[in-house]
């Protein structure tokens, strides 16, 4: 009975996804899939060529990279792929073990790319004349280990991020751990040399990636198989334990404020309240009230706070090795423009909520904007001003952290960072206002991890991002051609003026489109998710 109900849940989800794709069309999704997965199919083909010829080196480095991509990249991108919505499924009389099995299978959606690479490796092993075809079976326990481990790590991280008192500390620890592979790859460092040597020679035979490589290459297969089964069993027990805890975990209670407050907390609350009221005092109503509402809501959304924190933590760490590695790093573009690069990276992290889907957190409440006696253009401007506020705040925090780390900060670098991010933001807002109207999608503000955008939006972003960065590229080209900072900022000022005109024209067009598409827009934002979130 339980398995039949589980199949019914999957069938209902499949029909929902199929109907959604039919409504949106599959052209754009196919376009994005051809580009993105075409690259990974090429990578899988390269791995197939590597494993189909006589192997002279260990493959443990390849499978270590597969493991890191499968487990670390979803955390860095704050993405969970498809997963069960346990709150909606608790009403079904389905055993927890079956829910766990479904969740494990859904972990494939987090890293379809590495599954393609593993398939390529398996085909190469089968075609290798020096190996037996059945050696490729060693990939099965390794893939199962990654799937099972992904469930436990996602549930553990989600619960940590839901706890109010330890959320920030847990997040910083995760960022440090997730940045370790990037630091290990930094050229010119002792750790980089050790890591590269590890990739070339292999490592401790007890690691799952080393055991997989040994099994595929026919070295100590019984020992390697026993190691893989032991890792799989350990990961399965731990992940199942974490999955059970997540099912009975009360997110609202974990994130609730304590009812008892001290005098210090009272002063803090007063300060925060005055901070929230600042837009209304400076801008006046109704625009100030709209900006205040956005600031209040976004600062309380775990999903937005996560990407905001990633901007000045992971953003700094991921680019720091480039800025500090090597003797000539200060002469490279990334080394000499470190603050600007990190600022633009943080801007891209915030883009989903600030640019491309600004009504996503409003969901069904967006219909109020069409009923209230306020011009819809004011609503759009209020959302855009709040986006610029958070972008400026993010860059300010990044600059503060750089100063605390002792990195050189000059007025020119600060002006460059704010100027470049401001110009890019103007053009992204101009395009984002249209996308927010024409491609709205409801987002869950309480979910720390996000799912991917639709294929149509991803395809459009392939076109928008290069266009938005062209004006900034012209400013850097002027600096290079004239060897003058004045030329750089002059071109940047012209870009800002052109961007203001483009933004005004785009805003008027987006407001007109909202009047025509308001029913479709509200319907799309009101649409709830099924038992499997995607």
WOJOWO-V742797 format. One record per residue. OMEGA is omega in whole degrees, -180 to 180 (* if undefined). BURIAL is I if it has 16 or more other ideal C-beta (glycine too) atoms within 10 Angstrom, else O. D_FIRST is the distance of its C-alpha to the first C-alpha in Angstrom with 1 decimal. Layout:
OMEGA&BURIAL&D_FIRST / OMEGA&BURIAL&D_FIRST
//
This chain:
-178&O&0.0 / -179&O&3.8 / 176&O&5.6 / 178&O&5.2 / 177&O&6.4 / 177&I&8.7 / 178&O&10.0 / 178&O&10.6 / 179&I&12.6 / 180&O&14.5 / 178&O&15.2 / 178&O&16.6 / 179&I&18.6 / 179&O&20.0 / 179&O&21.1 / 179&I&22.7 / -180&O&24.6 / 179&O&25.7 / 178&O&27.1 / 178&O&28.8 / 179&O&30.5 / 178&O&31.6 / -175&O&33.2 / -175&I&35.0 / -176&O&35.8 / -177&O&35.2 / -178&O&38.9 / 179&I&39.4 / 178&I&36.1 / 179&O&37.2 / 179&O&40.6 / -179&I&39.4 / 180&O&37.0 / -179&O&39.9 / -173&O&42.1 / -177&O&39.8 / 172&O&37.7 / 176&O&40.8 / -178&O&42.4 / 174&I&39.5 / 176&I&39.4 / 177&O&43.1 / 177&O&42.4 / 178&I&39.9 / 178&O&42.5 / 177&O&45.0 / 178&I&42.8 / 178&I&42.2 / 180&O&46.0 / -176&I&46.4 / -179&I&44.0 / 177&I&45.1 / 178&O&48.7 / -173&O&49.9 / 179&I&48.9 / -179&O&51.8 / -180&O&50.1 / 177&I&47.0 / -175&I&43.9 / 178&I&42.8 / 179&I&44.3 / -178&I&42.2 / 172&I&38.9 / 177&I&40.2 / 177&O&40.6 / 179&I&37.1 / -179&I&35.8 / 180&I&38.0 / -176&I&37.0 / -174&I&33.3 / -171&I&33.5 / -174&I&36.6 / 177&I&36.9 / 178&I&33.9 / -179&I&35.4 / 179&I&38.8 / -179&O&37.6 / -178&I&35.5 / -178&O&32.6 / -176&I&29.0 / 177&I&27.8 / -180&I&24.2 / -180&I&22.1 / 171&I&19.3 / -170&O&20.5 / 179&I&19.1 / -179&O&20.7 / -174&O&18.8 / -179&I&15.4 / 180&O&15.8 / -179&O&14.8 / 179&O&11.2 / 180&O&9.0 / 180&I&8.2 / -179&O&9.9 / -180&O&13.4 / 180&O&13.5 / 174&I&11.2 / 180&I&13.5 / 179&I&16.4 / 177&O&15.5 / 180&I&15.4 / 178&I&18.7 / 179&I&20.3 / 180&O&19.8 / 178&I&21.2 / 176&I&24.3 / -177&I&25.5 / 180&I&26.6 / -174&I&29.0 / 176&I&31.1 / -177&O&30.7 / -178&I&34.4 / 174&I&34.3 / 176&I&31.5 / 179&I&34.1 / 178&I&36.7 / 177&I&34.5 / 177&I&34.0 / 178&I&37.7 / 179&I&38.4 / 178&I&36.1 / 179&I&38.0 / 178&I&41.2 / 179&I&40.5 / -178&I&39.6 / -178&O&42.9 / -177&I&44.9 / -178&O&47.3 / -177&O&47.8 / 174&I&44.1 / -179&O&41.5 / -177&O&38.7 / 175&O&36.0 / -179&I&37.5 / 179&I&35.5 / 177&O&32.3 / 178&I&33.6 / -176&I&32.4 / 179&O&28.7 / 178&I&28.7 / 177&I&31.1 / 179&I&28.9 / 177&I&25.8 / 179&I&28.1 / 179&I&29.1 / -178&I&25.6 / 180&I&24.4 / 179&I&27.8 / 178&I&27.6 / -178&I&24.6 / -179&I&26.4 / -180&I&29.7 / -180&I&28.5 / 179&I&26.7 / -179&I&29.9 / -180&I&32.2 / 179&I&30.4 / 178&I&30.6 / -180&I&34.2 / 179&I&35.2 / -178&I&33.6 / -171&O&35.9 / -171&O&39.1 / -176&O&41.5 / -175&O&40.5 / -175&I&39.3 / 180&O&42.6 / 178&O&43.4 / -179&I&40.0 / -179&I&40.5 / 177&O&44.0 / 178&O&42.8 / 180&I&40.1 / 179&I&42.8 / 180&O&45.1 / -178&O&42.6 / -179&I&41.4 / -177&I&45.1 / 179&O&46.0 / -180&I&45.3 / 179&I&47.5 / -180&I&50.3 / -179&I&50.1 / -176&O&50.7 / -180&I&53.9 / 173&O&56.9 / 179&O&59.8 / 180&I&58.1 / 180&O&57.9 / 178&O&54.1 / 179&I&53.9 / 179&O&55.9 / -178&O&53.8 / 178&I&50.5 / 176&O&52.0 / 177&O&53.1 / 180&I&49.6 / -175&I&48.2 / -173&O&50.9 / -169&O&50.9 / -175&I&47.4 / 179&I&46.5 / -175&O&45.3 / 180&O&43.2 / 177&O&40.6 / -178&I&39.4 / 180&I&36.2 / 177&I&38.1 / 178&I&41.0 / 177&I&38.8 / 180&I&37.2 / 179&I&40.6 / -180&I&41.9 / -179&I&39.0 / -177&I&39.6 / 175&I&43.3 / 180&I&43.0 / 178&O&44.5 / -171&O&43.1 / 179&I&39.7 / 177&O&38.4 / -179&O&39.5 / 179&I&38.1 / 178&I&34.7 / 179&O&34.6 / -180&I&35.6 / 179&I&32.9 / 178&O&30.2 / 177&O&31.6 / -180&I&31.6 / 180&I&28.0 / 179&O&26.9 / 179&O&29.1 / 179&I&27.8 / 180&I&24.2 / -179&O&24.8 / -179&I&26.9 / 178&I&24.7 / 177&I&21.6 / 179&O&23.9 / 179&I&25.2 / 177&I&21.8 / 179&O&20.8 / -180&O&24.2 / 180&I&23.8 / -178&I&20.7 / -178&O&22.7 / 179&I&25.9 / -177&O&27.9 / -178&I&29.7 / 180&O&31.8 / -179&O&33.1 / -177&I&33.9 / -178&I&35.9 / 176&O&37.6 / 175&O&41.3 / -178&O&42.8 / 179&O&44.4 / -178&O&47.5 / 178&O&49.9 / 178&O&53.2 / 179&O&56.4 / 179&O&55.7 / 177&O&52.4 / 177&O&54.1 / 179&O&56.7 / 179&O&54.0 / 178&O&52.2 / 178&O&55.5 / 180&O&56.2 / 180&O&52.8 / 177&O&53.3 / 177&O&56.7 / 179&O&55.3 / -178&O&52.7 / -176&O&55.5 / 179&O&57.7 / 180&I&56.6 / 180&I&57.4 / -177&O&60.8 / -174&O&61.7 / -175&I&60.4 / 180&O&60.4 / 7&O&58.0 / -175&I&56.0 / 180&I&55.8 / 179&I&55.9 / 179&I&53.2 / 178&I&50.9 / 179&I&51.6 / 179&I&51.1 / -180&I&47.7 / -179&I&46.6 / 179&I&48.1 / -174&I&46.5 / -176&O&43.0 / 179&I&43.1 / 179&O&44.4 / -178&O&41.5 / 177&I&38.8 / -179&I&37.3 / 180&I&36.6 / 180&I&40.3 / -179&I&41.7 / -179&I&39.9 / 177&I&41.6 / 177&I&44.8 / 180&I&44.9 / -178&I&44.1 / -176&I&47.2 / 174&I&49.8 / 179&I&48.0 / 178&I&46.2 / 177&I&48.5 / -176&I&51.5 / -174&I&50.1 / -180&I&48.9 / -179&I&52.3 / 178&I&54.4 / 179&I&54.6 / -178&I&56.0 / -175&I&58.6 / -175&O&59.7 / 176&I&59.2 / -178&I&62.2 / -177&O&65.9 / -177&O&66.0 / -179&I&62.9 / 179&O&65.1 / 179&O&66.5 / -179&O&63.1 / -179&O&61.6 / -180&O&58.6 / -178&I&60.9 / 180&O&63.5 / -174&I&61.0 / -177&I&58.4 / 180&I&58.1 / -180&I&57.8 / 180&I&55.1 / 179&I&53.0 / 178&I&53.6 / 178&I&52.4 / 178&I&49.3 / 176&I&48.4 / 179&I&49.1 / 177&I&46.6 / -178&I&43.9 / -169&I&44.6 / -177&I&44.6 / -178&I&41.1 / -174&I&41.6 / -174&I&45.4 / -164&I&45.9 / -176&I&43.1 / -172&I&40.8 / 178&I&43.0 / -175&I&41.1 / 180&I&37.6 / 178&I&37.6 / -178&I&38.9 / -175&I&35.9 / 179&O&36.0 / 179&O&39.1 / 178&I&41.1 / 179&I&41.8 / -179&O&44.2 / 180&I&46.5 / -180&O&47.1 / -178&O&47.8 / 180&O&50.0 / 179&O&53.8 / 180&I&54.0 / -178&O&54.6 / 176&I&51.6 / 176&O&53.9 / 178&I&54.3 / 179&I&50.6 / 180&I&50.5 / 178&I&53.6 / 178&I&52.1 / 180&I&49.0 / 178&I&51.3 / 178&I&53.7 / 176&I&50.9 / 178&I&49.7 / 178&I&53.3 / -179&I&53.5 / 177&I&50.6 / 177&I&51.8 / 178&O&55.3 / 179&O&53.9 / -180&I&51.8 / 177&I&55.0 / 178&O&57.0 / 178&I&54.6 / 178&I&54.7 / 179&I&58.5 / 179&O&58.6 / 178&O&56.4 / 177&I&58.6 / 178&O&61.6 / 178&O&60.2 / 178&O&59.6 / 179&O&63.3 / -177&I&62.7 / 178&O&65.7 / 178&O&65.2 / 178&O&68.0 / -179&O&68.4 / -179&O&68.1 / 177&I&64.7 / 179&I&63.4 / 179&O&64.9 / -179&I&63.4 / 180&I&59.9 / -179&I&59.9 / -180&I&61.7 / 180&I&59.4 / 180&I&56.2 / -180&I&57.8 / 178&I&58.7 / -179&I&55.3 / 180&I&53.6 / -179&I&55.8 / 178&I&54.8 / 176&I&51.1 / 179&I&51.2 / 178&I&52.8 / -177&I&50.0 / 178&I&47.3 / 178&I&48.3 / 180&I&47.6 / 179&I&44.2 / 179&I&43.2 / -172&I&44.0 / -180&I&42.8 / -179&I&39.7 / 180&I&38.3 / -179&I&34.9 / 178&I&33.4 / 178&I&33.3 / -177&I&31.7 / -178&I&34.8 / -179&O&32.9 / -180&I&31.2 / 180&I&33.5 / -179&I&32.1 / 170&I&32.4 / -177&I&30.8 / 176&O&33.0 / -180&I&35.0 / -179&I&34.5 / 180&I&36.0 / -180&I&38.7 / 180&I&39.8 / 179&I&40.0 / 178&I&42.1 / -180&I&44.4 / 175&I&44.8 / -180&O&46.0 / -173&O&48.9 / -175&I&49.5 / 178&O&49.9 / -180&O&52.7 / -178&O&54.6 / -178&I&54.3 / 179&I&55.8 / 179&O&58.6 / 179&I&61.0 / 178&I&60.5 / 177&O&61.1 / 178&O&64.4 / 178&I&65.5 / 177&I&65.0 / 177&O&66.8 / 177&I&69.7 / -179&I&69.8 / -176&O&70.0 / -176&O&72.6 / -179&O&74.9 / -174&O&74.2 / 174&O&74.2 / 179&O&71.9 / 178&O&73.7 / 179&I&72.5 / -177&I&69.0 / 176&I&68.8 / 178&O&70.8 / 179&I&68.3 / 178&I&65.5 / 176&O&67.3 / 177&O&67.6 / 180&I&63.9 / 179&O&63.1 / 178&O&65.4 / 178&O&63.9 / 179&I&60.4 / 178&O&61.4 / 179&O&62.5 / 180&I&59.3 / -180&I&57.2 / 179&O&59.1 / 180&O&58.7 / 180&I&55.0 / 179&I&54.5 / 179&O&56.2 / 180&O&54.1 / 178&I&50.8 / 177&I&51.8 / 179&O&52.6 / 179&O&49.3 / 177&I&47.4 / -179&O&49.2 / -173&O&47.9 / -174&O&44.4 / 178&I&43.6 / 179&O&40.9 / -179&O&39.1 / -180&I&39.6 / 179&I&38.3 / 179&O&35.2 / -179&I&34.4 / -179&I&34.9 / -176&O&32.8 / 180&O&29.8 / 179&O&27.0 / 178&O&24.7 / 179&I&21.0 / 176&I&18.3 / -180&I&19.9 / -178&I&23.6 / *&I&25.9
//
